[in-house]
Amino acid sequence: MPELTAEPLDAGSIAELAAALGDAGLPTDDLGEPGRAFFRFRDEAGTVVAYGGMEPCGAAVLLRSIVTLPSARGRGHGRAVVDWLAARAAADGAEELYLLTTTAAPFFAAAGFQPADRATAPAAVTASRQFSGLCPASAAFLRRPA
């Protein structure tokens, strides 16, 4: 697994995340809203290779906006980002991790996520814009313990 360095994104850096997500066809509408934490990930050479974020939802965390830049795909960076975010969420007290995806369910299944019934989602997760409107109802809803 590659060693990545995570840097928190501030309000001035959200545009670069939005550009990467837009290029990947992922939603960007609520990136600037409060209560979310987004990170830029660099490889050993200092090159930006990925982005990812999390949205605390009570005892759960909604992982979101995970994207590996095209030039860095296929080298384990995506899995390293998921593992880093999961460890951070657990350190912050999360008990469960959730996410929604329209295209990457097999990738997340390999990282330990299981399909979940939307009807069993915690209220704080269902109240998120990601769950309630940004991701289509056809998106896979996945969970795993933190």
Secondary structure as the mmCIF struct_conf table of DSSP 4:
data_model
#
loop_
_struct_conf.conf_type_id
_struct_conf.id
_struct_conf.beg_label_comp_id
_struct_conf.beg_label_asym_id
_struct_conf.beg_label_seq_id
_struct_conf.end_label_comp_id
_struct_conf.end_label_asym_id
_struct_conf.end_label_seq_id
STRN STRN1 THR A 5 PRO A 8
HELX_RH_3T_P HELX_RH_3T_P1 ALA A 11 SER A 13
HELX_RH_AL_P HELX_RH_AL_P1 ILE A 14 ASP A 23
TURN_TY1_P TURN_TY1_P1 ALA A 24 GLY A 25
TURN_TY1_P TURN_TY1_P2 ASP A 29 GLY A 32
BEND BEND1 GLU A 33 GLU A 33
TURN_TY1_P TURN_TY1_P3 PRO A 34 GLY A 35
STRN STRN2 ALA A 37 ARG A 42
TURN_TY1_P TURN_TY1_P4 GLU A 44 ALA A 45
BEND BEND2 GLY A 46 GLY A 46
STRN STRN3 VAL A 48 CYS A 57
TURN_TY1_P TURN_TY1_P5 GLY A 58 ALA A 59
STRN STRN4 ALA A 60 THR A 68
HELX_RH_3T_P HELX_RH_3T_P2 PRO A 70 ALA A 72
TURN_TY1_P TURN_TY1_P6 ARG A 73 GLY A 74
BEND BEND3 ARG A 75 GLY A 76
HELX_RH_AL_P HELX_RH_AL_P2 HIS A 77 ALA A 91
TURN_TY1_P TURN_TY1_P7 ASP A 92 GLY A 93
BEND BEND4 GLU A 95 GLU A 95
STRN STRN5 GLU A 96 THR A 101
BEND BEND5 THR A 102 THR A 103
HELX_RH_AL_P HELX_RH_AL_P3 ALA A 105 ALA A 110
TURN_TY1_P TURN_TY1_P8 ALA A 111 GLY A 112
STRN STRN6 GLN A 114 PRO A 115
HELX_RH_3T_P HELX_RH_3T_P3 ARG A 118 THR A 120
BEND BEND6 ALA A 121 ALA A 121
HELX_RH_AL_P HELX_RH_AL_P4 ALA A 123 THR A 126
TURN_TY1_P TURN_TY1_P9 ALA A 127 ALA A 127
BEND BEND7 SER A 128 SER A 128
HELX_RH_AL_P HELX_RH_AL_P5 ARG A 129 ARG A 129
HELX_RH_PI_P HELX_RH_PI_P1 GLN A 130 LEU A 134
BEND BEND8 CYS A 135 CYS A 135
TURN_TY1_P TURN_TY1_P10 ALA A 137 SER A 138
BEND BEND9 ALA A 139 ALA A 139
STRN STRN7 ALA A 140 PRO A 145
#
